[in-house]
Amino acid sequence: MLTSRPPCLSFSPLLQVVGYAFFLCLVGPVIASERASTGDHAEPAAPAAVPAAESKPAAPADAAVDTTHVSAAVAPVESISAPEALGRLISGNQRFISGDAEHPRQSKARRGALAGGQHPFAIILTCADSHVSPEIIFDQGLGDLFVLRNAGNLADDHVLGSIEYVVEHLHAGLVMVLGHSKCGAVSAAVSGGKVPGHILIIVEDIEPAVEAVADKPGEMVDNAIRAKALLVARQISRSKPILSSAVEAGHLKVVAARYDLSTGQVVILP
């Protein structure tokens, strides 16, 4: 059975509306006065704007990416001529000799940029001797040089294939075969005698250079060092089918050079 509410709690809908309106009349001015005194004004909602493309924040200065000689996957590639590439090497070597090396393109940003690809401007085939570090003696940076090293700067099939790859796919236009003074491998070939293990293969590969200078005046080992660099440069330039074709087309230049351990100077051999 339903029971009726007490008379004091029974309100008709009309009375409820009238009561709420009376409440607003009493309290509304007080609220408005408080807002005016505190500066709290309700602003009308602005119409929704069409969302614009979000702009990315500018990268900090120290995060700038050096894109010099970076591959096409990272930055536009600007191929340089063989004479210009050789000029860069010689200029860098001069900085190294004078003690004014710049150590370029060795930053964290450069390393990150190169993760997308490489575009070396020159190929260096040199000895594995710890005295000879091409990026240092030519004052170059990450990604600038494609370096191949072994005792006696020999050009076997693996080396030739590596050079072919760089010429064909990375479009480097300069190969430098870099011998160096006081080369132990050449000294072993000049002195003759029995050598152990796989060292014999290295010595046998150098012997033609020793024979080529057998009757020439001057210091035998240094003459053989120069002759070996020149012989390997000739071997590379005549290697078929890729390298010889690139040389004939004027897309590739192969030079021989000698690095002096004492002075730090690199001299192009005639």
C-alpha positions in Angstrom: 0.0 0.0 0.0 1.3 3.4 -1.0 1.6 6.1 1.7 1.5 9.8 0.9 4.4 12.1 1.7 4.2 14.5 4.6 2.6 17.8 3.5 5.9 19.7 4.0 7.8 17.5 1.4 5.2 17.5 -1.2 5.9 20.1 -4.0 4.2 20.5 -7.3 6.5 20.9 -10.3 5.4 24.5 -10.6 6.4 25.3 -7.1 9.9 23.7 -7.7 10.5 26.0 -10.7 9.4 29.1 -8.9 11.6 28.2 -5.9 14.7 27.7 -8.1 14.1 31.0 -9.9 13.8 32.8 -6.5 17.1 31.2 -5.4 18.9 32.5 -8.5 17.5 36.0 -7.9 19.0 36.1 -4.5 22.4 34.3 -5.1 23.2 35.3 -8.7 24.3 38.9 -8.0 26.6 37.7 -5.2 28.4 35.3 -7.5 28.7 37.9 -10.2 30.2 40.4 -7.7 32.8 37.8 -6.5 33.9 37.0 -10.1 34.2 40.7 -10.9 36.4 41.3 -7.8 38.8 38.4 -8.7 38.9 39.0 -12.4 37.5 35.5 -13.1 35.4 36.1 -16.2 34.1 33.2 -18.1 35.1 33.6 -21.7 32.7 32.4 -24.4 33.9 29.2 -26.0 35.7 29.9 -29.3 34.4 28.2 -32.4 36.5 25.1 -33.2 39.2 25.9 -35.7 40.2 23.7 -38.6 43.3 21.8 -37.3 46.5 22.9 -39.1 49.5 20.8 -39.9 51.5 20.4 -36.7 54.9 22.0 -37.1 57.9 20.1 -35.7 60.1 21.9 -33.1 63.4 23.1 -34.5 66.3 20.8 -33.8 68.9 22.1 -31.3 72.0 23.6 -32.7 74.2 20.7 -31.5 72.0 18.2 -33.2 72.6 19.6 -36.7 73.5 16.9 -39.2 76.5 17.3 -41.3 75.5 16.0 -44.7 78.8 16.4 -46.5 79.4 13.3 -48.7 76.4 11.4 -47.2 74.7 8.9 -49.5 71.5 9.5 -51.4 69.6 7.8 -48.6 70.5 10.6 -46.3 71.3 13.7 -48.4 71.8 14.6 -52.1 74.9 13.2 -53.5 77.3 15.4 -55.4 79.9 13.3 -57.1 83.3 15.0 -57.3 86.0 14.5 -60.0 89.2 12.6 -59.4 91.3 15.7 -59.4 89.1 17.3 -56.8 89.2 14.1 -54.7 93.0 14.0 -54.9 93.1 17.7 -54.0 91.1 17.0 -50.8 93.4 14.2 -49.8 96.5 16.3 -50.3 95.0 19.3 -48.5 94.1 17.0 -45.6 97.6 15.6 -45.5 99.1 19.1 -45.4 96.9 19.8 -42.3 98.1 16.6 -40.7 101.7 17.4 -41.4 101.5 20.9 -39.9 99.6 19.8 -36.8 96.5 21.7 -37.9 94.2 18.7 -38.4 90.5 19.5 -38.3 89.2 16.0 -37.6 86.1 16.8 -39.7 82.8 14.9 -39.9 83.4 12.8 -36.8 80.4 13.9 -34.7 77.5 11.9 -33.3 75.2 13.6 -35.9 77.5 12.5 -38.7 77.5 8.9 -37.4 73.8 8.9 -37.3 73.4 10.3 -40.8 75.7 7.6 -42.3 73.5 4.9 -40.9 71.4 5.4 -44.0 74.2 4.8 -46.5 77.7 5.9 -47.6 79.2 7.8 -50.4 83.0 7.8 -50.0 84.8 10.2 -52.4 88.0 8.0 -52.7 89.3 4.5 -52.3 92.5 3.9 -50.4 94.4 0.6 -50.7 97.3 0.7 -48.2 99.3 -1.4 -45.9 97.9 -2.9 -42.7 100.8 -1.3 -40.8 99.6 0.4 -37.6 101.6 3.6 -38.6 99.3 4.1 -41.6 95.7 5.2 -40.9 94.3 6.9 -44.0 91.5 8.8 -42.2 94.1 10.3 -39.9 97.0 11.1 -42.3 94.5 12.6 -44.8 92.5 14.4 -42.0 89.1 13.0 -43.2 86.0 11.9 -41.4 83.5 9.1 -41.2 82.2 8.0 -44.6 84.8 10.0 -46.6 87.1 7.2 -47.5 86.7 3.5 -48.5 89.8 1.9 -47.0 91.3 -1.5 -47.9 94.3 -2.6 -45.9 96.7 -5.6 -46.0 100.4 -6.2 -45.5 102.1 -4.9 -48.6 99.0 -3.3 -50.1 98.3 -6.2 -52.3 95.5 -6.5 -54.8 94.1 -10.0 -54.8 90.6 -10.9 -56.1 88.9 -9.9 -52.9 90.5 -6.5 -53.0 89.7 -6.0 -56.7 86.1 -7.1 -56.1 85.8 -4.6 -53.2 87.1 -1.8 -55.4 84.7 -2.8 -58.2 81.8 -2.5 -55.8 82.7 1.0 -54.7 83.3 2.2 -58.3 80.2 0.5 -59.7 77.7 1.2 -56.9 79.1 4.1 -54.8 80.6 5.9 -57.8 83.9 6.8 -56.3 86.2 8.1 -59.0 89.6 7.9 -57.4 91.7 4.9 -56.2 95.0 5.5 -54.4 97.5 2.7 -53.8 99.5 4.0 -50.8 102.9 2.4 -49.9 104.9 3.7 -47.0 108.5 4.0 -45.9 110.2 1.2 -43.9 107.6 -1.4 -45.0 108.3 -4.7 -43.2 106.7 -6.8 -45.9 108.8 -5.3 -48.6 111.9 -5.5 -46.4 111.2 -9.3 -46.0 111.0 -9.7 -49.7 114.2 -7.8 -50.3 116.2 -9.7 -47.7 115.1 -13.0 -49.1 115.4 -16.2 -47.0 112.8 -18.5 -45.6 109.6 -17.1 -44.1 107.0 -19.1 -42.1 103.4 -19.8 -42.8 101.2 -17.6 -45.0 103.8 -14.8 -44.8 105.4 -16.6 -47.8 102.4 -15.7 -50.0 102.8 -12.0 -49.2 106.5 -12.1 -49.9 106.0 -13.9 -53.2 103.5 -11.3 -54.2 106.0 -8.5 -53.6 109.0 -10.2 -55.3 108.2 -8.8 -58.8 108.6 -5.3 -57.4 111.9 -6.2 -55.9 113.1 -7.7 -59.2 112.0 -4.6 -61.1 114.4 -2.4 -59.1 117.2 -4.8 -58.7 119.6 -2.8 -61.0 118.5 0.7 -60.0 120.6 3.0 -57.8 119.4 4.1 -54.4 118.1 2.3 -51.3 116.7 -1.1 -52.4 113.8 -1.4 -50.0 112.5 2.1 -50.7 112.8 1.6 -54.4 110.8 -1.6 -54.1 108.2 0.1 -52.0 107.6 2.7 -54.7 107.7 0.0 -57.5 105.1 -2.1 -55.6 102.7 0.8 -55.3 103.1 1.6 -59.0 102.6 -2.1 -60.1 99.5 -2.5 -58.0 98.0 0.8 -59.4 98.7 -0.5 -62.9 97.1 -3.9 -62.0 93.9 -2.2 -60.8 93.6 0.1 -63.8 93.9 -2.8 -66.1 91.6 -5.1 -64.2 88.7 -6.3 -66.5 85.9 -5.9 -67.0 84.7 -3.2 -64.6 87.8 -1.2 -63.6 89.5 -1.0 -66.9 86.3 0.1 -68.5 85.8 2.8 -65.9 89.3 4.1 -66.5 88.9 4.1 -70.3 85.6 6.0 -69.9 87.2 8.6 -67.7 85.2 7.7 -64.7 88.1 6.4 -62.6 91.6 7.5 -61.9 94.2 5.2 -60.2 97.3 6.7 -58.6 100.2 5.4 -56.6 101.7 7.2 -53.6 104.2 6.9 -50.8 103.7 7.9 -47.2 106.8 8.9 -45.2 106.5 7.6 -41.6 108.9 10.3 -40.3 107.5 13.4 -42.0 103.9 12.3 -42.4 104.0 13.5 -46.0 102.2 11.7 -48.9 103.8 12.1 -52.3 102.1 11.0 -55.5 104.4 8.8 -57.5 105.1 9.5 -61.2 
